[in-house]
Each structure stands twice: as C-alpha cells, then as structure tokens.
C-alpha cells in the first residue's frame, strides 16, 4: 500500500518532468517472478526503473542509506534490502533468494554503485549468483537519460535472459556469462558502448 502511494506520487512528478518514454512493455513477464537489472548512473535510476514496471520492486540498496533517519524508515517501508558496498555481505544474497522464492520481484543495479564509465569490469556477479540459485530469469532495463528536467528519458525493457540456458555451465562460468549478457543488454543502445 505504501509502495503504491509513493509510486503514484513519483509517477505524477517524474513522468512529465523527465519526459519518460518506456519501450518494450511486451517483454515484461506477467504474473511471475523475475529479477530486474539496470544500468546505474544517478540516484534517480530506482525511480525510473519503478516507472517502467507497474509492479512492486524490492531494491537492494547500499547500507549507508539505512543510516539516514527519514530515508531509513522509507526504505524499510518499501522492503528494500541493505547491502555493503564491497559485496562481501552474504546475508544480502540469502535475503534476496528468500524474497524471490516468495514470488516477489528483486531490483538490482549490478554495478553496485553509480558509475561514470561504461566498463564490463564494473559489473558484479551477485545478480547472476542470485538468478542461478533461485532459478529466476533476469529482465534488463537500459536507462538512457541526461537526468536533466524536461529532457527526454528512454527506458528500454529487454527480452528476458533465460537462466535455464546457462545451467549447462559450471557455476562460476554461468555467472560470468549471465552477467556478460546483462551488461550487453544494459548498454545496447548507448552510443559509446565500450566492449571489453
């Protein structure tokens, strides 16, 4: 209920302010669980991802945000999962898998933090690990925006990354290949995609 309230307010403000246009609605799975992965350049990205999907997303957020008094209460109300920046917090992996198994949607920014450069090495394997362990497909959203008011923002929802296609590989190789494909989809339409 609280998520829906926040969602509607943000939609009323963000959609006209950032001229949000969503492409690929047909790629959103209906009535099933999935993991959402998106590129990350601004604090506005979670808002944009939420605008692309009309379903509640449970985001993984950096632990430091939970130390800010008012924001902490909002994040908890939205059922966000706190995570350490260094990626060594195993509890976030367990909590994420547990959440997905209840049929909920998990939102992850695989770069772990906001980035200025487009590089494959910025991508962490956590989303791949969670997807494999929970046997959950990944829906990638590519955000293209200047993040300036009244400038166009395009959100591209890509076709699903089917996790069963990677189960023939060893765990480490599977995670790497999953995140390779996630990276490609996250930056497919960017003009200056750097392949590594």
C-alpha positions in Angstrom: 0.0 0.0 0.0 2.8 2.4 1.0 4.8 1.5 -2.1 1.7 2.1 -4.3 1.2 5.5 -2.7 4.9 6.5 -3.3 4.8 5.1 -6.8 1.7 7.1 -7.8 3.2 10.4 -6.5 6.6 9.8 -8.2 4.8 8.8 -11.5 2.8 12.1 -11.4 6.0 14.1 -10.9 8.8 12.1 -12.7 6.9 11.2 -16.0 6.4 14.7 -17.2 9.4 16.2 -15.5 11.9 13.8 -17.2 9.7 13.1 -20.3 9.9 9.4 -19.6 9.2 7.0 -22.5 9.1 3.3 -21.9 9.9 0.9 -24.8 9.3 -2.9 -24.7 6.3 -3.3 -22.4 5.6 -6.6 -24.2 8.8 -8.1 -22.6 7.5 -7.8 -19.0 6.5 -11.3 -17.7 3.0 -11.3 -16.3 2.2 -12.9 -13.0 5.6 -14.5 -12.4 8.8 -13.7 -10.5 11.9 -12.2 -12.1 15.0 -10.1 -11.3 15.3 -6.6 -12.7 18.8 -5.4 -13.6 19.5 -1.9 -14.8 22.5 0.4 -15.5 23.2 2.9 -12.8 24.4 6.5 -13.3 22.1 8.6 -11.0 20.2 8.4 -7.7 17.1 8.8 -10.0 17.6 5.3 -11.5 15.4 3.4 -9.0 12.6 5.9 -9.7 13.0 5.3 -13.4 13.0 1.5 -13.1 9.9 1.7 -10.9 8.2 3.8 -13.6 8.9 1.1 -16.2 7.1 -1.6 -14.2 3.7 -1.4 -12.7 4.6 -3.9 -10.0 6.3 -3.6 -6.7 10.1 -3.9 -6.9 12.2 -4.8 -3.8 15.5 -3.0 -4.4 18.9 -3.8 -3.0 20.2 -0.5 -1.5 23.5 0.4 0.0 23.7 0.0 3.7 24.7 3.7 4.3 21.2 4.8 3.1 19.7 2.9 6.0 21.6 5.2 8.4 19.8 8.3 7.3 16.9 8.8 9.7 13.9 9.6 7.4 15.2 7.7 4.4 15.8 4.6 6.6 12.1 4.5 7.5 11.0 4.9 3.9 13.4 2.2 2.7 12.1 -0.2 5.3 8.5 0.5 4.4 9.4 -0.3 0.8 11.1 -3.6 1.9 14.5 -2.6 0.5 17.4 -4.9 1.3 20.5 -3.3 2.8 23.9 -4.3 1.2 27.5 -3.4 1.9 29.3 -1.7 -1.0 32.2 -4.2 -1.0 29.8 -7.0 -2.0 31.0 -9.3 0.8 27.7 -9.3 2.7 26.5 -12.9 2.2 23.2 -12.2 4.1 22.0 -10.0 1.3 22.3 -12.9 -1.1 20.4 -15.2 1.3 17.7 -12.5 1.9 17.4 -11.9 -1.9 16.9 -15.6 -2.7 14.4 -15.9 0.1 12.5 -12.9 -1.2 12.4 -14.2 -4.7 11.1 -17.6 -3.6 8.0 -15.8 -2.1 7.2 -14.7 -5.7 8.4 -11.1 -5.3 10.4 -9.0 -7.8 14.0 -8.1 -6.9 15.7 -5.0 -8.3 19.5 -4.9 -8.6 22.0 -2.4 -10.1 24.8 -4.8 -11.0 27.4 -2.1 -11.0 26.8 -1.8 -7.2 27.1 2.0 -7.3 26.7 4.9 -9.7 29.3 4.8 -12.4 30.7 7.4 -14.9 32.3 5.0 -17.3 30.8 2.1 -19.2 33.0 -0.9 -18.5 32.3 -4.6 -18.1 34.6 -4.8 -15.1 32.1 -2.5 -13.2 29.6 -5.4 -13.2 29.4 -7.6 -10.1 28.4 -11.2 -10.3 25.8 -11.0 -7.5 22.8 -10.9 -9.7 24.0 -13.9 -11.7 24.5 -15.9 -8.4 21.0 -15.0 -7.1 19.4 -15.8 -10.5 21.2 -19.2 -10.7 20.4 -20.2 -7.1 16.8 -19.1 -7.3 16.3 -20.3 -10.9 14.9 -16.9 -11.8 15.1 -15.1 -15.2 16.6 -11.6 -15.5 14.7 -8.7 -17.0 17.1 -6.0 -18.1 16.2 -2.3 -18.3 18.5 0.1 -20.2 18.2 3.7 -18.9 19.3 6.5 -21.3 18.9 9.9 -19.7 20.7 13.2 -19.2 18.9 13.4 -15.8 18.0 17.0 -16.6 14.5 18.3 -16.1 12.4 18.4 -19.3 15.0 16.4 -21.3 13.9 13.0 -22.7 14.5 9.8 -20.7 14.2 6.5 -22.6 13.7 3.2 -20.7 14.3 0.1 -22.8 12.9 -3.1 -21.4 14.8 -6.0 -23.0 13.7 -9.6 -23.6 14.3 -12.0 -20.7 17.6 -13.6 -20.0 16.6 -17.2 -19.6 18.6 -18.7 -16.7 18.0 -22.3 -17.9 20.2 -21.6 -20.9 23.2 -21.3 -18.6 22.6 -24.3 -16.3 24.8 -26.4 -18.5 27.9 -24.4 -17.4 29.8 -24.6 -14.2 28.6 -22.2 -11.6 31.4 -19.6 -12.0 31.3 -19.7 -15.8 27.5 -19.5 -15.8 27.5 -16.4 -13.5 30.1 -14.7 -15.8 28.1 -15.5 -19.0 24.9 -14.3 -17.4 26.5 -11.0 -16.4 28.1 -10.7 -19.8 24.7 -10.8 -21.4 23.2 -8.5 -18.8 26.0 -5.9 -19.5 25.4 -6.1 -23.2 21.6 -5.5 -22.8 22.1 -2.7 -20.2 24.2 -0.7 -22.7 22.9 -1.9 -26.1 21.5 1.4 -27.2 24.2 3.6 -25.7 26.3 5.5 -28.4 29.6 4.9 -26.8 29.3 1.2 -25.7 32.8 0.0 -24.8 33.3 -3.7 -25.4 35.9 -5.4 -23.3 
